[in-house]
Amino acid sequence: MNNEEINLKLLNSAMALAAEQGWSRMSLVEAAQQADIPIQTARQNFACKSSLLLYLNRLADEAALEQSYQDQPIADYLFDLFMSRFDVFQEYRAGFISALHTLPFNPSLTLIMGIATKNSMRWIAESAQINTSGIRGIACIKGLTAIWALNMRVWIKDDTQDLSQTMASLDQTIKKAGKFSPYFVVRNKENTSEETSESQDESFISKKN
């Protein structure tokens, strides 16, 4: 197995244990043993359980960012990227939700995941050719993070097979956010044609001055 295959195998084992025992009781040593991975290899790849969640978050980002922006409405593009992230977390649903339930009692993990989520939102925004610098850029990142957090709560309770509740909530939230986007979303003008910018100003963007 190559290193990525080892990481995925350990992730699957750890999330299965977390679903069964709870995130707090899950041990990376036990996960490695059940996955037939040498403990020293597991330690080399993942220093702690938090790093396992960061790895899962990275997988979600990579799945989302496989989709390149093709001048479609920004709202549609953001919807697709957010749902791609949810699809990855859905694969590890029970174990991941178990980890999320520990956040109110684990400030350090909350901080780590908060920073990781904001970084993910920055990648998503910039992939949509949205400028993330300055005060308006910070506001944009905070807005996307809020959209993600609100719909993560819906996803946790969504027991539908196709995540229809999450999709409906996400669509509605993005549309509501679009009403305020001209105040804090700035497109990278050099990457966007004037015609495209004008047509999308009304939906989810404002042109850079």
C-alpha positions in Angstrom: 0.0 0.0 0.0 1.1 3.5 -0.7 0.9 6.2 2.0 -2.5 7.6 0.8 -4.0 4.1 0.9 -2.7 3.6 4.4 -4.2 6.9 5.5 -7.6 6.0 4.0 -7.5 2.6 5.6 -6.8 4.1 9.0 -9.4 6.8 8.5 -12.1 4.1 7.8 -11.0 2.1 10.8 -11.0 5.1 13.1 -14.3 6.4 12.0 -15.9 3.0 12.4 -14.6 2.8 15.9 -15.8 6.4 16.6 -19.3 5.4 15.4 -19.3 2.4 17.7 -17.5 3.7 20.8 -17.7 7.5 20.5 -15.0 9.9 19.4 -13.6 10.4 22.8 -13.1 6.7 23.5 -11.7 6.0 20.0 -8.0 5.3 20.0 -5.7 5.6 17.0 -3.7 2.7 18.3 -6.8 0.5 18.3 -7.8 1.8 14.9 -4.3 1.0 13.5 -4.4 -2.5 15.0 -7.9 -3.2 13.5 -6.7 -1.9 10.1 -3.5 -4.1 10.3 -1.4 -1.0 10.1 1.9 -0.8 12.1 1.4 1.5 15.1 4.6 3.4 14.3 3.3 4.1 10.8 0.0 5.4 12.2 1.9 7.6 14.6 4.1 8.9 11.7 1.1 9.9 9.6 -1.2 11.1 12.3 0.2 12.6 15.5 -3.2 12.8 17.1 -6.9 12.3 16.5 -7.3 16.0 15.5 -4.9 15.4 12.6 -7.2 12.6 11.4 -10.1 15.1 11.2 -7.9 17.6 9.3 -7.1 14.8 6.8 -10.8 14.2 6.3 -11.4 17.9 5.9 -8.7 17.9 3.2 -10.3 15.1 1.4 -13.6 17.0 1.4 -11.8 20.1 0.0 -10.1 18.1 -2.7 -13.4 16.5 -3.8 -15.0 19.9 -4.0 -12.2 21.6 -5.8 -12.1 19.0 -8.6 -14.9 21.1 -10.0 -13.5 24.1 -11.8 -15.4 27.3 -12.2 -16.9 27.7 -15.7 -18.5 31.1 -15.5 -21.7 29.6 -14.2 -23.7 31.6 -11.6 -21.7 31.8 -8.4 -24.6 30.6 -6.3 -24.8 27.4 -8.4 -21.0 26.8 -8.1 -21.0 27.3 -4.4 -23.9 24.9 -4.0 -22.1 22.2 -5.9 -18.8 22.7 -3.9 -20.6 22.7 -0.6 -22.6 19.5 -1.5 -19.4 17.8 -2.7 -17.9 18.4 0.8 -21.1 17.1 2.5 -20.9 14.0 0.3 -17.4 13.2 1.6 -18.5 13.7 5.2 -21.5 11.5 4.5 -19.2 8.5 3.9 -18.0 8.8 7.5 -21.3 10.2 8.9 -21.6 8.4 12.2 -18.0 8.7 13.2 -17.7 12.3 12.1 -20.9 13.4 13.9 -19.5 11.7 17.0 -16.5 13.9 16.7 -18.6 17.0 16.2 -20.6 16.3 19.3 -17.4 16.6 21.4 -16.7 20.2 20.2 -18.5 22.0 23.0 -16.4 20.1 25.5 -13.1 20.3 23.6 -12.0 23.9 23.0 -8.7 23.0 21.3 -10.4 20.8 18.8 -13.1 23.5 18.2 -10.3 26.0 17.5 -8.5 23.6 15.1 -11.6 22.7 13.2 -12.7 26.3 13.1 -9.4 27.4 11.5 -9.6 24.5 9.0 -13.1 25.3 8.0 -12.2 29.0 7.4 -9.3 27.9 5.3 -11.6 25.6 3.3 -14.0 28.5 2.7 -11.0 30.6 1.4 -10.1 27.9 -1.1 -13.7 27.7 -2.2 -14.1 31.4 -2.6 -10.8 31.8 -4.5 -11.7 28.9 -6.8 -14.8 31.0 -7.7 -12.5 33.9 -8.5 -13.7 35.8 -5.5 -11.1 38.2 -4.0 -10.5 37.2 -0.3 -8.2 40.1 0.6 -9.0 43.1 2.7 -12.0 43.7 4.9 -14.5 42.7 2.3 -12.6 39.5 1.7 -12.6 38.7 5.4 -16.4 39.4 5.5 -16.9 37.0 2.5 -15.0 34.2 4.3 -17.0 34.7 7.4 -20.2 34.6 5.4 -19.3 31.4 3.7 -18.2 29.9 7.0 -21.6 30.8 8.5 -23.4 29.2 5.5 -21.4 26.1 6.0 -22.0 26.0 9.8 -25.7 26.6 9.5 -26.1 23.8 7.0 -23.8 21.4 8.9 -26.5 21.5 11.6 -29.1 20.6 9.1 -26.9 17.8 7.7 -26.4 16.3 11.2 -30.2 15.8 11.5 -30.8 14.9 7.9 -31.7 11.2 7.7 -32.8 11.3 4.0 -31.0 9.0 1.6 -30.2 11.8 -0.9 -29.6 14.5 1.7 -32.6 16.4 0.3 -33.1 18.3 3.5 -29.5 19.5 3.4 -29.8 20.5 -0.3 -33.0 22.4 0.3 -31.5 24.3 3.2 -28.3 25.0 1.5 -30.1 26.3 -1.6 -32.2 28.6 0.5 -29.3 29.9 2.6 -27.2 30.7 -0.4 -30.0 32.6 -2.0 -30.6 34.6 1.1 -26.9 35.4 1.4 -26.9 36.5 -2.3 -29.0 39.5 -1.3 -26.2 40.8 0.7 -23.3 39.7 -1.5 -22.9 43.1 -3.3 -21.7 44.6 0.0 -18.9 42.1 0.7 -18.2 39.9 -2.4 -15.6 41.3 -4.8 -14.7 39.4 -8.0 -11.2 39.3 -9.4 -11.8 41.5 -12.4 -8.8 40.2 -14.3 -10.2 36.7 -14.3 -13.7 37.6 -15.3 -15.1 39.0 -18.5 -17.0 42.3 -18.3 -20.1 40.6 -19.8 -20.0 37.8 -17.2 -19.5 40.2 -14.4 -22.5 42.3 -15.4 -24.8 39.3 -15.8 -23.9 37.9 -12.4 -23.9 41.2 -10.4 -27.5 40.6 -9.5 -27.0 37.0 -8.3 -24.1 36.6 -6.0 -21.3 39.1 -6.8 -20.2 42.7 -7.2 -17.6 43.9 -9.6 -14.2 44.9 -8.2 -13.7 48.7 -8.4 
